[in-house]
Amino acid sequence: MKRALIITYYWPPAGGAGVYRWLKFTKHMHKFGWQPVIYTPSNPAVAATDRSLLNDVTKETEILKYPIFEPLDLYKFFNRKNLNIGAGLLTSKKTAGWKSKLLFWFRGNFFIPDPRKFWIKPSVKFLRNYLKHKPVDVIISTGPPHSMHLIALKLSQILDIKWVADFRDPWTNIDFYNQLKLTRIADKKNKRLEQKVLKSANIITTVSNSWATEFIHLGAGEVEVITNGFDQEEFSSSLKKTNTNFTITHIGSMNQDRNPAILWQTLAELLDEDPRLKDILEIKLIGDVDFRVFESVKSNGLSENLVHIPYMEHKKVIEVLQLSSVLLLPLNNTPNVLGIIPGKLFEYLAAKKPIIAIGPENGDTAVILNETKSGTTINYTDKEKLAATLKILYEKYKSGDIKQMTDDSKAEKYSRANLCKDFCVLLDKLTQNN
């Protein structure tokens, strides 16, 4: 059996979106002739813990852990009350203190490409010694954080091992890059490091066609698209519970760029038209939410209908999705939105409930929704189409007729098992002469 070293910052018991892609791939890799060897920090700074995810770690998966030093931990320890800027520029308070603003500036301009940069040198030393005794056939790095790619870059150069750089999100084309207040020097350094990775890796993998095109334009050689997906084993064909409310659910973080203001406005107008909706409408947001989202909900008179759950175990999230009436998928209103395919989309597909995506109708997400017949994409300003779509779904809810939406024959290729097979075929071709 061939062996693949996978360098990833996110791994159970950490929770959150960054964990699932490689946790789920490693669950199936041994079926296709590959043993995964995970390299991950022993003490990562993660926002949430979900020990239930450890159940997906197979006995075939070897785990290597090494301590990481993160300078931001010191700031967080001494200034917990002032730290309110989260990942993706999500803010929990109306105003950020000067310490938080200064931290954010330092983070962007001195910790390049990210605060995990101090893990690069010790990781290379540790893994170099390990690989002398237990070699692997290929190295896979997955980012962000993009420091993981720099570890793989050095190892690949030193030991002449094939390398796949997997981008779950872009580097300098990520949605909030232009908001980081980078100096010209910091911007140039990020772009130089990005170029090194793109041109040195044997294969670049990413999660959408638009992003693949962007990487090619940036100078990458071979680029392959392996999307995220869903784990069919997590979804029950029948649930004993029932939900009597007309529930619109969103999972994951919701920052200002994802705030679906058009939805809150449209729902407020529908409540005026049909006051009975007020008693049964439930807006369920599971994950971190920017304060500006709450303000937008409140300004439209929907606060009493809002249920916010900051974090929930993944297996419970899956159940909530299956019990919902409508699944909400707002896309970042940012320049790179055409290539954004949120990982949650695929779990929405498996839940088989109608999806309302708010974003460009010609983006990669819209293509998948149309292909699988699983929902509707509505432009950021098309209130008329949104109102019509909600009215149709509300009428179906009242008649008990919200049925399966997803075309299983089209969605099947997005199962984690099938996607893992595609990835392993890629690895087989890359290492066929090993």
C-alpha positions as CSV (number, residue, x, y, z in Angstrom):
1,M,0.0,0.0,0.0
2,K,1.3,3.4,-0.9
3,R,1.7,6.1,1.7
4,A,0.7,9.8,1.6
5,L,1.9,12.4,4.1
6,I,-0.9,14.9,4.6
7,I,0.1,18.2,6.3
8,T,-2.9,19.8,7.8
9,Y,-3.4,22.4,10.6
10,Y,-7.0,21.2,11.2
11,W,-7.7,17.8,12.6
12,P,-10.1,16.3,15.2
13,P,-10.9,16.9,18.0
14,A,-10.9,20.4,16.4
15,G,-14.3,21.3,14.9
16,G,-15.2,23.6,12.0
17,A,-15.1,23.7,8.3
18,G,-11.4,23.3,7.8
19,V,-11.4,19.8,9.3
20,Y,-13.9,17.9,7.1
21,R,-12.2,17.7,3.7
22,W,-9.2,15.6,4.7
23,L,-10.9,13.9,7.6
24,K,-13.4,12.5,5.2
25,F,-10.9,11.7,2.4
26,T,-8.7,9.7,4.8
27,K,-11.7,7.8,5.9
28,H,-11.7,6.2,2.4
29,M,-8.1,6.3,1.1
30,H,-7.2,2.8,2.2
31,K,-10.0,1.4,0.0
32,F,-8.0,2.8,-3.0
33,G,-4.6,1.6,-2.0
34,W,-3.3,4.5,0.0
35,Q,-2.4,4.8,3.7
36,P,-2.8,8.4,5.0
37,V,-0.2,9.7,7.4
38,I,-1.5,12.9,9.1
39,Y,0.9,15.6,10.3
40,T,-0.9,18.1,12.5
41,P,-0.1,20.4,15.6
42,S,-0.5,18.8,19.0
43,N,-1.7,22.1,20.4
44,P,-3.6,24.1,17.7
45,A,-5.5,27.2,18.4
46,V,-9.0,26.3,17.2
47,A,-12.3,28.0,17.7
48,A,-14.3,24.9,18.6
49,T,-13.9,21.3,19.6
50,D,-16.0,18.4,18.4
51,R,-14.8,15.1,19.8
52,S,-17.5,13.2,17.8
53,L,-15.4,13.7,14.7
54,L,-12.7,11.4,16.1
55,N,-15.1,8.5,15.2
56,D,-14.2,9.1,11.5
57,V,-10.5,8.6,12.1
58,T,-9.8,5.1,10.7
59,K,-7.3,2.6,12.2
60,E,-5.4,2.8,8.9
61,T,-4.6,6.4,9.5
62,E,-1.2,7.2,11.1
63,I,-1.2,10.4,13.2
64,L,1.9,12.5,13.7
65,K,1.7,15.5,16.1
66,Y,4.3,18.2,16.9
67,P,3.9,21.3,19.1
68,I,3.3,24.6,17.5
69,F,4.2,28.1,18.7
70,E,1.7,30.8,17.8
71,P,2.5,34.3,18.9
72,L,-1.1,35.4,18.8
73,D,-1.8,33.1,21.7
74,L,0.1,35.5,24.0
75,Y,-2.1,38.4,22.8
76,K,-5.3,36.4,23.3
77,F,-4.3,35.4,26.8
78,F,-3.6,38.9,28.0
79,N,-6.3,40.7,26.0
80,R,-9.3,38.4,25.8
81,K,-11.8,41.2,26.3
82,N,-10.4,43.3,23.5
83,L,-10.0,40.6,20.8
84,N,-13.1,40.7,18.7
85,I,-11.9,40.2,15.1
86,G,-12.4,36.7,13.9
87,A,-11.6,34.6,10.8
88,G,-12.9,36.1,7.6
89,L,-13.1,39.6,9.2
90,L,-16.1,38.5,11.3
91,T,-16.6,40.9,14.2
92,S,-18.6,40.2,17.3
93,K,-18.7,43.7,18.6
94,K,-19.8,47.1,17.1
95,T,-16.3,48.6,17.5
96,A,-12.9,47.0,17.6
97,G,-10.5,48.3,20.2
98,W,-7.1,49.7,19.2
99,K,-5.4,46.6,20.4
100,S,-7.4,44.4,18.1
101,K,-6.8,46.7,15.2
102,L,-3.1,46.8,15.9
103,L,-3.1,43.0,16.2
104,F,-4.9,42.7,12.9
105,W,-2.3,44.9,11.2
106,F,0.6,43.0,12.7
107,R,-1.0,39.7,11.7
108,G,-1.2,40.7,8.1
109,N,2.1,42.4,7.7
110,F,4.5,40.5,10.0
111,F,3.1,37.0,10.1
112,I,3.5,36.0,6.4
113,P,1.7,34.1,5.2
114,D,0.0,33.5,8.6
115,P,0.8,33.2,12.3
116,R,1.6,29.5,11.8
117,K,4.8,30.4,10.0
118,F,6.9,29.6,13.1
119,W,5.9,25.9,12.7
120,I,7.6,25.6,9.3
121,K,11.2,25.2,10.3
122,P,10.7,22.8,13.2
123,S,8.2,20.8,11.1
124,V,10.7,20.4,8.3
125,K,13.3,19.1,10.7
126,F,10.9,16.7,12.4
127,L,9.4,15.3,9.2
128,R,12.8,15.0,7.5
129,N,14.0,12.7,10.3
130,Y,10.7,10.8,10.3
131,L,10.8,10.3,6.5
132,K,14.3,8.9,6.6
133,H,12.9,5.9,8.5
134,K,9.4,5.7,7.2
135,P,9.3,7.1,3.7
136,V,6.1,8.1,1.8
137,D,5.3,8.2,-1.9
138,V,3.7,11.6,-1.9
139,I,3.3,14.7,0.2
140,I,-0.1,16.6,0.3
141,S,-0.4,20.0,1.9
142,T,-3.7,21.6,2.5
143,G,-4.3,25.3,3.2
144,P,-5.3,27.7,4.5
145,P,-3.3,28.2,6.6
146,H,-0.8,28.4,3.7
147,S,2.2,27.8,5.9
148,M,1.3,24.2,5.4
149,H,2.3,24.5,1.8
150,L,5.7,26.0,2.8
151,I,6.5,23.0,4.9
152,A,5.7,20.7,2.0
153,L,7.7,22.9,-0.4
154,K,10.9,22.5,1.7
155,L,10.4,18.8,2.3
156,S,9.8,18.2,-1.4
157,Q,13.0,20.1,-2.4
158,I,15.1,18.4,0.3
159,L,13.9,14.8,-0.2
160,D,12.7,14.9,-3.9
161,I,9.2,13.7,-3.1
162,K,6.2,14.3,-5.3
163,W,3.9,17.0,-3.9
164,V,0.3,18.0,-4.2
165,A,-0.7,21.4,-2.9
166,D,-4.4,21.4,-2.0
167,F,-6.1,24.8,-1.8
168,R,-9.4,24.8,0.0
169,D,-9.4,28.6,-0.4
170,P,-7.2,30.9,-2.5
171,W,-4.2,32.7,-1.2
172,T,-3.9,36.2,-2.5
173,N,-7.3,35.9,-4.3
174,I,-9.2,35.0,-1.1
175,D,-12.3,37.2,-0.5
176,F,-10.8,39.4,2.3
177,Y,-7.3,39.7,1.0
178,N,-7.8,43.3,-0.1
179,Q,-9.1,44.2,3.4
180,L,-6.0,43.1,5.2
181,K,-4.3,46.6,5.0
182,L,-1.1,45.0,3.8
183,T,2.0,47.1,3.0
184,R,3.5,46.8,-0.5
185,I,6.3,44.8,1.0
186,A,3.9,42.3,2.7
187,D,1.8,42.1,-0.5
188,K,4.8,41.3,-2.6
189,K,6.1,38.7,-0.1
190,N,2.7,36.9,-0.1
191,K,2.6,36.9,-3.9
192,R,6.2,35.7,-4.1
193,L,5.6,32.8,-1.7
194,E,2.4,31.9,-3.6
195,Q,4.2,31.8,-6.9
196,K,6.8,29.5,-5.4
197,V,4.2,27.1,-4.2
198,L,2.1,27.2,-7.5
199,K,5.2,26.6,-9.7
200,S,7.0,24.1,-7.5
201,A,4.1,21.7,-6.6
202,N,3.7,18.8,-9.0
203,I,-0.1,19.3,-8.9
204,I,-2.3,22.0,-7.6
205,T,-5.8,20.9,-6.5
206,T,-8.6,23.2,-5.6
207,V,-12.4,23.1,-5.0
208,S,-13.9,25.0,-7.9
209,N,-13.4,25.5,-11.6
210,S,-13.2,29.3,-11.4
211,W,-10.4,29.1,-8.8
212,A,-8.6,26.5,-10.9
213,T,-8.6,29.1,-13.8
214,E,-7.3,31.8,-11.4
215,F,-4.4,29.5,-10.3
216,I,-3.5,28.8,-13.9
217,H,-3.5,32.6,-14.7
218,L,-1.2,33.0,-11.7
219,G,1.3,30.6,-13.2
220,A,0.4,27.2,-11.8
221,G,1.2,24.1,-14.0
222,E,-1.2,21.2,-13.6
223,V,-4.4,22.2,-11.8
224,E,-7.1,19.7,-10.9
225,V,-10.6,20.3,-9.4
226,I,-11.6,18.0,-6.6
227,T,-14.6,19.6,-4.9
228,N,-15.8,19.2,-1.3
229,G,-18.6,16.7,-0.8
230,F,-20.9,14.9,1.6
231,D,-20.6,11.8,3.7
232,Q,-23.7,9.7,2.9
233,E,-23.3,7.6,6.1
234,E,-24.2,10.7,8.1
235,F,-27.6,11.1,6.7
236,S,-30.5,9.1,7.9
237,S,-33.2,8.2,5.4
238,S,-35.9,8.7,8.1
239,L,-36.0,10.8,11.3
240,K,-38.5,10.2,14.1
241,K,-38.6,13.9,15.0
242,T,-40.7,16.4,13.1
243,N,-40.4,20.2,12.9
244,T,-43.6,22.1,13.0
245,N,-42.1,25.5,12.2
246,F,-41.3,26.9,8.8
247,T,-37.5,26.8,9.4
248,I,-34.9,28.5,7.4
249,T,-31.4,27.2,8.4
250,H,-27.9,28.4,7.8
251,I,-24.8,26.6,9.1
252,G,-21.3,28.0,9.4
253,S,-20.0,31.5,10.0
254,M,-21.9,34.5,8.6
255,N,-19.8,37.6,8.2
256,Q,-20.8,41.0,6.8
257,D,-20.0,39.9,3.2
258,R,-22.5,37.0,3.6
259,N,-25.2,39.0,5.3
260,P,-28.3,38.3,3.2
261,A,-29.9,41.7,3.7
262,I,-32.3,41.1,0.9
263,L,-33.7,38.0,2.7
264,W,-34.4,39.8,5.9
265,Q,-36.2,42.6,4.0
266,T,-38.2,40.1,2.0
267,L,-39.2,38.1,5.0
268,A,-40.3,41.3,6.8
269,E,-42.6,42.1,3.8
270,L,-44.0,38.6,3.8
271,L,-44.8,38.9,7.5
272,D,-46.8,42.0,6.7
273,E,-48.7,40.2,4.0
274,D,-49.4,37.1,6.2
275,P,-49.2,37.7,9.9
276,R,-49.7,34.0,10.6
277,L,-46.2,33.4,9.3
278,K,-44.9,35.4,12.4
279,D,-45.8,32.5,14.7
280,I,-44.2,29.7,12.7
281,L,-41.2,31.3,11.0
282,E,-37.9,30.2,12.5
283,I,-34.6,31.5,11.3
284,K,-31.9,29.2,12.6
285,L,-28.2,30.4,12.4
286,I,-25.7,27.8,13.6
287,G,-22.2,29.2,13.8
288,D,-20.4,32.5,14.4
289,V,-22.4,35.5,13.3
290,D,-21.2,39.1,12.7
291,F,-22.9,41.7,14.9
292,R,-24.0,43.5,11.7
293,V,-26.1,40.5,10.7
294,F,-28.0,40.7,14.0
295,E,-28.5,44.4,13.5
296,S,-29.9,43.7,10.0
297,V,-32.3,41.0,11.4
298,K,-33.4,43.3,14.2
299,S,-34.0,46.3,11.9
300,N,-36.4,44.2,9.9
301,G,-38.4,43.1,13.0
302,L,-37.2,39.5,12.9
303,S,-35.4,39.2,16.2
304,E,-38.2,37.1,17.8
305,N,-37.9,34.6,14.9
306,L,-34.2,34.2,15.2
307,V,-32.5,31.2,16.9
308,H,-28.7,31.6,17.1
309,I,-26.6,28.6,18.2
310,P,-22.8,29.5,18.2
311,Y,-21.6,26.0,17.8
312,M,-23.2,22.5,17.5
313,E,-21.7,19.1,17.1
314,H,-21.5,18.1,13.4
315,K,-23.7,15.0,13.8
316,K,-26.4,17.2,15.4
317,V,-26.0,19.8,12.6
318,I,-26.8,17.1,10.1
319,E,-30.1,16.3,11.9
320,V,-31.1,20.0,12.0
321,L,-30.5,20.2,8.2
322,Q,-32.8,17.2,7.6
323,L,-35.5,18.7,9.8
324,S,-35.4,22.2,8.2
325,S,-37.9,23.5,5.6
326,V,-35.4,25.6,3.6
327,L,-31.6,25.7,3.6
328,L,-29.9,29.1,3.2
329,L,-26.7,29.6,1.3
330,P,-25.6,33.2,1.1
331,L,-22.4,33.7,-0.9
332,N,-19.7,36.3,-0.1
333,N,-20.5,39.5,-2.1
334,T,-16.8,39.9,-3.0
335,P,-14.8,39.9,-6.3
336,N,-13.9,36.1,-6.2
337,V,-17.5,35.0,-5.6
338,L,-17.8,33.1,-8.9
339,G,-15.5,30.4,-7.6
340,I,-17.0,30.1,-4.1
341,I,-18.6,26.8,-3.4
342,P,-19.2,26.6,0.3
343,G,-18.5,23.2,1.8
344,K,-21.9,23.3,3.4
345,L,-23.5,23.1,0.0
346,F,-22.8,19.4,-0.3
347,E,-24.3,18.6,3.0
348,Y,-27.3,20.6,1.9
349,L,-27.5,18.4,-1.1
350,A,-27.5,15.3,1.0
351,A,-30.2,16.7,3.3
352,K,-32.5,16.9,0.3
353,K,-34.3,20.0,1.3
354,P,-34.8,23.1,-1.0
355,I,-31.8,25.4,-1.1
356,I,-31.9,29.1,-1.6
357,A,-28.5,30.5,-2.6
358,I,-28.0,34.3,-2.7
359,G,-25.3,35.2,-5.2
360,P,-24.4,35.3,-8.9
361,E,-26.5,33.1,-11.1
362,N,-23.5,32.3,-13.3
363,G,-21.2,31.2,-10.4
364,D,-19.9,27.7,-9.7
365,T,-22.4,27.2,-6.9
366,A,-25.3,28.0,-9.2
367,V,-24.0,25.5,-11.7
368,I,-24.1,22.7,-9.1
369,L,-27.6,23.7,-7.9
370,N,-28.9,23.6,-11.4
371,E,-27.1,20.4,-12.2
372,T,-28.5,18.6,-9.2
373,K,-31.9,20.3,-9.3
374,S,-31.5,21.1,-5.6
375,G,-32.4,24.7,-5.3
376,T,-32.5,28.2,-6.6
377,T,-29.8,30.9,-7.0
378,I,-31.0,34.5,-6.5
379,N,-29.0,37.5,-7.3
380,Y,-28.1,39.9,-4.5
381,T,-30.7,42.5,-5.5
382,D,-33.4,40.4,-7.1
383,K,-36.1,40.8,-4.3
384,E,-38.9,39.9,-6.7
385,K,-37.5,36.4,-7.5
386,L,-36.7,35.8,-3.8
387,A,-40.2,36.7,-2.7
388,A,-41.7,34.5,-5.4
389,T,-39.4,31.6,-4.4
390,L,-40.2,31.9,-0.7
391,K,-44.0,32.1,-1.3
392,I,-43.8,28.9,-3.3
393,L,-41.9,27.1,-0.6
394,Y,-44.2,28.5,2.1
395,E,-47.2,27.1,0.3
396,K,-45.6,23.7,-0.1
397,Y,-44.8,23.8,3.6
398,K,-48.4,24.5,4.5
399,S,-49.6,21.6,2.4
400,G,-46.9,19.3,3.7
401,D,-45.4,19.1,0.2
402,I,-41.7,20.1,0.7
403,K,-40.3,16.9,-0.8
404,Q,-36.8,15.7,-1.9
405,M,-35.2,18.3,-4.1
406,T,-31.9,16.8,-5.0
407,D,-31.4,14.6,-8.1
408,D,-29.5,11.7,-6.5
409,S,-28.1,10.5,-9.9
410,K,-26.4,13.9,-10.4
411,A,-25.4,14.4,-6.8
412,E,-23.7,11.0,-6.4
413,K,-20.4,12.2,-7.8
414,Y,-20.1,14.6,-4.8
415,S,-20.0,11.9,-2.2
416,R,-16.8,11.8,-0.2
417,A,-16.1,8.3,-1.3
418,N,-16.3,9.1,-5.0
419,L,-14.3,12.3,-4.6
420,C,-11.6,10.4,-2.6
421,K,-11.4,7.8,-5.4
422,D,-10.8,10.7,-7.9
423,F,-8.1,12.1,-5.7
424,C,-6.4,8.7,-5.3
425,V,-6.5,8.2,-9.1
426,L,-4.6,11.5,-9.3
427,L,-2.1,10.3,-6.8
428,D,-1.6,7.0,-8.6
429,K,-0.8,8.8,-11.9
430,L,1.6,11.1,-10.1
431,T,3.5,8.3,-8.4
432,Q,3.2,5.5,-11.0
433,N,7.0,5.4,-11.5
434,N,7.8,5.4,-7.8
